[in-house]
């Protein structure tokens, strides 16, 4: 894909990164990051695209990413801790919520495992993909999409303040994402408390990935749910669907 001049984005040096690659269009910044990982490119390699033809979210769902509508990016990192990738989406969610809150008018809530909301509108999404060699993680690709404006076909979504630039967002979020990426181990009590303070789901009924009432999250990133039979279970994968709304 043809690379643009970096005039419209911050330099790698200003963001504390090794590489910033700005593409006019690509299939997916996630795919580009995995290619960079295979090539041996360093931690701190950032891919930003104006348009993704085949952007994706969790479980291969398509992610709409048109020109001018948002910040579409993937950051390549090379963590050494083998436990951290399993909770990285939650750590990045916490980091983004703090970084993006100055750009919106209401507090940012978190929806397990990887979405950010303002009121009932989705503001941003996270996709984490890791590549392993036997028991060791070779790299993680941290995909982030943030709405600069409300998509025409999703009027219930949320967006940052009008006039916010991708450069402003990158300067705000990159340092916090990188800090989250180097943390080791499971979620700490402080991280779980910070998540609980922003949890969109706690106390609410859900119909998926299991039926019941959300109690919170566990240290390993699992969703903790009290099922209708009163058994408390921990769910490690799936998409959350609320029983009382379409959020």
PELIN-V501547 format. One record per helix or strand of 2 or more residues. SS is the DSSP state (h for helix, s for strand). FROM is the first residue (numbers start at 1). TO is the last residue. If there is no record, write none. Layout:
ss from to
SS FROM TO
SS FROM TO
//
This chain:
ss from to
h 6 8
h 12 15
s 19 26
h 29 38
s 45 52
h 58 60
s 70 77
h 84 103
s 108 111
s 115 118
s 121 133
s 136 147
h 166 181
h 189 198
s 205 208
s 212 217
s 223 227
s 232 235
s 241 242
//
